[in-house]
Amino acid sequence: MSSTPSPAAGLPAELQRRLGVPDAVMIGLGSMIGAGIFASLAPAARAAGSGLLLGLALAAVVAYCNATSSARLAALYPASGGTYVYGRERLGEFWGYLAGWAFVVGKTASCAAMALTVGTYVWPGQAHAVAVAAVVALTAVNYAGVQKSALLTRIIVAVVLAVLAVVVVVVTSLSSGAVDAARLDIGTDATAGGVLQAAGLLFFAFAGYARIATLGEEIRDPARTIPRAIPTALGITLVVYTLVAVSVLLVLGPGGLAAADAPLTEAARAAGADWLVPVVRVGAAVAALGSLLALILGVSRTTLAMARDHHLPHALAAVHPRFEVPHRAELLVGAVVAIAAATTDVRGAIGFSSFGVLAYYAIANASAWTLTPAEGRPDRAIPVVGLTGCLVLAFALPLPSVVIGAAVLLIGAAAYATRRVTTHRQ
């Protein structure tokens, strides 16, 4: 099987390898430690009650399997496109296409959700306008070159980690007299369905490590860098999420967390640290900007890979001669996200995105199953658990998300079949 994508005739085909392990880890952290931790805790608590931490653990297990499968595949196929490339090379053209379709459509919705999160925190009364402005600004940053994107991501991650650290320390210390460890009361009122749904919702906050793989063509020594960067970024994220979830649960309890619109803000108020509220708001806005930056970066690279193979208009495979980025793909993605941010709502965008992301990773795990020992195959249990976990969590999501997500995948499959028939007739 071929390990590199076909070059685009008449167009620059190669991106420059400029990113090392620290930059790759930061891009992964910027994708994961974003608005998800500020937004996903409350709905997860509503689904699982005191089983929230069980849901977090389950989401982390599935994410670890996905990350391991993705890392092994990315080391073997260090090209832009991520699971689009892996599915095509290991399972066949259709499965690669379906993964790319799920990623591009699902993550475009996620981009809109992140942009709207920025707008909600910065200027609630003009959330849609601020969201569109954020998309335009970050598309311009990505257009100017991936190194600038990595630098900005490093700054954003530092700010967000600092804010979350302050929240954990201040909330737990100021409320020490009122904190009751029994509030964790893990699993006593949880149901299996609730825990699974919580895991699916919390998985949304983890689903950023693949951004490292989608930038495989721009990473130095990918066979060494990618397998190191992905688990490192995932491990740091899990530690951060666990600390935040435990501190908020200790202060608010499962019921209070489930009822909170802005959990970290409510936790700060409950601890008597009103001065921390604006800091949390700024942190949430910066986190969402970090996620949006990395999401636009990843979607444009998958669009580039699909355009190279003519699954999308071939003109989108162009690489800018000066900035060395897929500039047409980035401009198109930015335009579509801006329109979505101006016309949709956060809740609908997140539900739709989650189903698409889990479908994408299911194909990644199926692809990893086909690896041989010589190709760096992971332990057989890892892709099996990852694939099973992705499918279970996807169908445990709220019914509207499942129905809409499945319908969109079917539309993509129909478009693929139509294209194949048309090409065959020609």
Buried (B, 14 or more C-beta within 10 A) or exposed (E): EEEEBEEBEEBBBEBBBBBBBEBBBBBBBBBBBBBBBBBBBBBBBBBBBBBBBBBBBBBBBBBBBBBBBBBBBBBBBBBBBBBBBBBBBBBEBBBBBBBBBBBBBBBBBBBBBBBBBBBBBBBEEEBBEBBBBBBBEBBEBBBBBBBBBBBBBBEBBEBBBEBBEBBBEBBBEBBEEEBEEEBBBEBEEBEEEBBBBBBBBBBBBBBBBBBBBBBBBBBBEBEEBBBBBBBBBBEBBBEBBBBBBBBBBBBBBBBBBBBBEBBBBBBBBBBEBEEBBEBBBBBBBBBBBBBBBBBBBBBBBBBBBBBBBEBBEBEBBBBBEEBBBBBBBBBBBBEBBBBBBBEBEBBBBBBBBBBBBBBBBBBBBBBBBBBEEEBBBBEEEBBBBBBBBBBBBBBBBBEEBBEBBBEBBEEBBEEBEEEEEEEEEE
